[in-house]
Amino acid sequence: MRHLGPAAGLLLALATFPPLVSAQTATPATVTPAIEPQAMAALNAMGAYLRTLKAFQVRAATTTEDVLDDGEKVQYAAVTDLLAQAPNRLRVEVVSDQQQRMYFYDGKSFTLFAQRVGYYATVPAPPTTVELVDRLDEKYGIEVPLVDLFRWGGPRASAADIKSAADIGPSVVEGTTCEHYAFRQPGLDWQIWIQQGDYPLPRKLVLTTLTDEARPQHTAVYTWNATPSFNDAAFTFDPPSDAQKIVFTEASATAGAVKK
Amino acid sequence: MRTTTRVLLSMAVAGLLSDTNALAARAVRGSANTSVNRNVNVNRNANVNVNRNVNVNVNRNVDVNVHGGYRGGYYGGYGCCYHPVATAAAVTAAAVVTAAVVGSIVNSIPPSCTSVVVNGFAYQQCGSTWYQPQFAGTTTTYVVVNAPR
């Protein structure tokens, strides 16, 4: 007995239970609470940590599935490079199979630049990145790339919609040991891989949309630089000489036009 | 300008083809449970890519325009995320000069147009029809407008 460590003790303890378990058959699985507190705690800790970052640079390799009219799914890839400085500086470049876009926000104005076609549009912007994210979404129908990074840990990150939360276990993402969590909410299943240790950064995200029977998925794998070097000019758009200015359509105007 | 854009568009489509193949190659190294399906896509590319691209250009552009992808709001309480193609039919795939009604929106314009800047904003003049390029979401579309000058 002396050479048996704690692990052996655990085995012995387990060995005493199988008769009870077998007597109750499959009930233990359903006893597990739908929302595991440690999964929610991990999510909140990640959000709180993100909100402490003064500046960060992240590169995300994403895939997005599109459902064609006949139900067939096709997958698109994109790479997003994002540089953010709290509370009101943002620069993003997205290169996808179909689009190349750059986003500039310097705390005063916002510019979207379509490099391939040489068009850009600039509008006055609210004073913080968090407000910008909402404004662009509501007024112009523009989703800031990797928008979750600005919502987690913020005032709009309500957990009320989450109906199921589970800790799936350890998982290595691009060489970094993470803890893998799975969540369910109406219309959407999603999974997140959060770095273990003192820096609980999201390393991977998978969304599965349930409202389409084809269940398209979106995935993002994040590579982080928590100590980026940059200067303030990075956040201000300086139009190339051959670039031309165009306008944004407002989301409500677009919807009206499409109906006609 | 229009010619340049056309060339770029062709290049973009060519890029789509090669990117798709590269993507499939990468996908082999992806998660095990989906690699089979992605491999099927590799085979399909050789057969029907031309037709597929037509669909992609029309539907995908509108998708991005209207819905902006998955919205990222799942944890913020939006409800949902990604919408399939629902409004694609509302936007004409390509402009027809003779049928250009002011206010109509197209994803692309005829090949022989002239880029004109009026009051600092870009327009495309195609014969007697004027288009104003715009960002609808992050997608560039063209709305038919009255002559700005």
Interface residues (C-beta under 8 A of the other chain):
Chain A: L43 T63 T64 D66 V67 L68 D69 V74 Q75 Y76 A77 D97 Q98 Q99 R101 L112 A114 R116 V117 Y119 A121 D137 Y140 G141 I142 E143 L146 V147 D148 R151 W152 G154 R156 A157 S158 A159 A160 D161 I162 Q185 P186 G187 L188 W190 L207 T209 T211 D212 A214 P216 H218 Q244 K245 I246 V247 F248 T249 T254 A255 A257 V258 K259 K260
Chain B: T5 L8 A12 G15 L16 D19 T20 L23 R26 A27 R38 N41 R52 N55 V56 N59 R60 N61 D63 V64 N65 V66 H67 G68 G69 Y70 R71 G72 G73 Y74 Y75 G76 G77 G79 C80 C81 Y82 H83 P84 V85 T87 A88 A90 V91 G103 S104 I105 S115 V117 G120 F121 A122 Q132 P133 Q134 F135 A136 G137 T138 T139 T140 T141 V143
